[in-house]
Structure formats: C-alpha cells, structure tokens
Amino acid sequence: MDARFTAEQDEIRRTVRELLLKRSGPEEVRAAIRTPAGYDPVLWEALAGQLGLPGLALPTAYGGVGCSVTELALACEESGRALAPSPLLSTAVLAAPLILALGTESQRSELLPLLASGELTAALAVPGAGLATALGLVGDNHGDWAGGGRAGGVQARQVEGVWRLYGQAAQVLDGHSADVLVVAAHTGGFARSRTLLFLVRDSRDSREGREHRNRRERSDGGLVRVRQTALDETRPQARIEMRDVEAELLGEGEGSDVTGALAAVGDTAAAVLATEAVGAADRALERTVEYVKQREQFGRAIGSFQAVKHRLADVYVQVQAARSAAYYAAWAAGTRTGAGSDAGAEARADAGSDAGSDAGAGAGEQRVGALALAQALEALRTAASEAIQLHGGIGFTWEHEAHLYFKRAAGDELLFGPVHRLRAYAADATRLFDGEVVV
C-alpha cells in the first residue's frame, strides 16, 4: 500500500477546501439549514455541477468521473471540516451505489448520469431508526428491521402488476428534498418474507421542488414527507409516510442480494463518514488551538499552561490515529469495489457475492469501515468537547460554531452507531472473543 496521495487527490482536496472556505463559513451554514431544502442550492450546484463530486466514484459509462472511494472520501473530509450541509452523503454515498450495484441497465443509464451531475438528488429510506442495522454496521442485516413480513416497517405488494408501498421510514437523510427515494421494503408476506429495494420518484421539477417544499408536504399518490427537527441540523432528516405509493422495483428482484448490497454500501459509507468526521475533528482542534493562543488568563495566554497543552496534545494524537484508520478504510473499500469501473455488472457482482452475508464473511475483504468510523466519531466527540470547554462560556452558545461540531458527533452516533455497538459487532463478526479469529 502506497500511503502517499497522488497529485490528482491533492488537487481534489485543495479545490474543495478553497470553495468551502469561500461559500460555507459558520454564518452560511446557519443560513443554509434554515432553508426549506436544508442546504444552499447554489453551493450544491458548485459542488456538483462545477466539481462533479456526486460522480467522483461512479463509472464514466454512467456520467461519473471514474475515481475510487478514496477520492470521494477526501472530498467529504473537506465537507466535514466546514460542516457543509448538502445531499452529497445521501446521494453519492448511500443511494447511487445501490442503484449501480442492483439496478437494471435501464435504471442505471437513466438515473446515474443525473445523480452524477447533481441534477437529481437521492435518499435511502429504511424503516424506523434502523439505518445502521440495515447497512450492516451494528448487527446482522438479515433480521426484521424492514418489517419482517408483519405489521410495521414498510410493506410492498403487487396490484395488477404495479408495486405499491405502505408504511413509514423515519430518519431519512435529505428525504424531504430528494428527487428519488430508494426504499427498503418487505414483500412476500410472513412465509416468504424478503427485503427488496424500490424506487419512488418525484414527478415535479427537481430544482423548484427542492427549493420550495414546505415542512410537511403531501404529494400525489399518498407520499407524505415531514422534515424532522434533528439534533444535528447540518444533516436534515425527514419522516417518509407511504400509503398506496406507486414504486418501481430496483433491479430484477428475485436474483438480487439486497442485504449483501446494503452491507457493501454500509462499509463504504462508514469509511467515507470516518474521513468526514476526521475533517470535522481536525477543524475543531484547529479552531481551539487558535483560540487558546489568544485568550489570556492571569496575564498570559491559556495555551501556555502545561495542562492545556497536554489536553490538546492528547486530542491531536487521537485525531491523527483516526485519520490513519479512516484513510486505510477508504483505501480498502476502493480496493474491494474497484476504482470507478465502467462495468456495472462488476459492481453488481461485487455487492451481491462477496459483500454479503454478514460482516464476518467480509473480514477477508478488508471490511474495516465500521471500526474506522468508531474511532473517528470518538475523536470528533473528544475534539468537540475540548473545544467547548477551552472556549469557555462562549463555546456553549449558539453564536459559536463549537457546539455545531459536538452536535455532529452526537448526531452521527445516533444515526450510524453508537461507537460501542460498532466495535462490538466488529468483534463478534471476527469471533474475537471466541478463541478463533477470522482472518
């Protein structure tokens, strides 16, 4: 493994950082999260239309750039530094890889170029609060998280050859503004219950819809989107209610390994989220170091006190360790899935065959995203906590950005963790405490 970044990767980081420094400062972030869409559409147009970030890890055959997961992770690291709200995570990290892995050639050719260009955004909707379980990060995703064939969750049935969805999905990232929903639903009843993925599309113009949607919105066909009040406002979430909603089956259905594809996407998403958290932690530490050099107490800068130096040195070591783990996880995910292969069939085979059963089966596939995410979230929480403490009273107020970083750490743990469950499932999957280690 060559740990050095290429000139192209360094250029991606530099370009994204420069753009976000100009257009996504603390005040711009607060203004963006108050909009109906939850993000700045002008900034999204720059990230997607000018820089092509949603298509970084998509094959060139479908309008992507053809890079690997590493390039996408580096871009998200810069996004994490600024806490820039955007549909990049929901579109490029969660939804688009599932369409690439499981979709038919027609579905991939129709949707992926539009997602890569940013003209459309997408969101992954799973029932209840089971996103981490569905992605195979904190437990086996072969369970009943999608409803189990019983009441609850999201159910799908065919009526005169048309699929219809019934149920509710909570905590859907960017679900209120997404043009395409990838919905996990159970079908087949109790005896033949299985989880499949379905596409629910917005029939209205995408840009106007995203910019003018209300807090609670009901569209034709029984689809209700309710934007939720989230702890981390930089990650807008919605509750999706479906009552007799027409949907399109993603892929061929019977031959699709949905849980395997979700587990593969989950590992990649964890690696990307880890680098994003590292970027946020690094920025929180950077701002804290700047502040302790200026704030004076007893006639000297508080940064000159040995106790403060030790606290920040510990944070620095933790952030650097998390960065190494995150980079390795991104490299491993890119090695497993291939660097933007033009062959959609290869991506589908990868998601269906080797990703799948459980995390233990993937240990030999370098599936280390969950562990990297646990370390990065812990580093971010520590860095944000120290930022609040060392900034004194101002660190607790809405006027300061330190609390935004702390809420990002707590919010990501609620969505994709918590840390102890990420580590516990990784240990169980490798049978770490059973006397036999899977290598």
Secondary structure as UniProt FT lines:
FT   HELIX           7..23
FT   HELIX           26..33
FT   HELIX           41..45
FT   HELIX           46..50
FT   HELIX           53..55
FT   TURN            56..57
FT   HELIX           60..62
FT   HELIX           69..82
FT   HELIX           89..95
FT   HELIX           96..102
FT   HELIX           105..117
FT   STRAND          122..125
FT   HELIX           131..134
FT   TURN            135..136
FT   TURN            141..142
FT   TURN            145..146
FT   TURN            148..149
FT   STRAND          154..159
FT   TURN            160..161
FT   STRAND          162..173
FT   TURN            174..177
FT   STRAND          180..187
FT   TURN            189..192
FT   STRAND          194..201
FT   HELIX           206..212
FT   STRAND          216..219
FT   TURN            220..222
FT   STRAND          223..228
FT   TURN            233..234
FT   STRAND          237..249
FT   TURN            254..255
FT   HELIX           258..294
FT   STRAND          296..297
FT   TURN            298..299
FT   STRAND          300..301
FT   HELIX           302..304
FT   HELIX           306..337
FT   HELIX           344..353
FT   HELIX           359..365
FT   HELIX           369..390
FT   HELIX           392..396
FT   TURN            398..399
FT   HELIX           402..416
FT   HELIX           419..429
FT   TURN            430..435
//
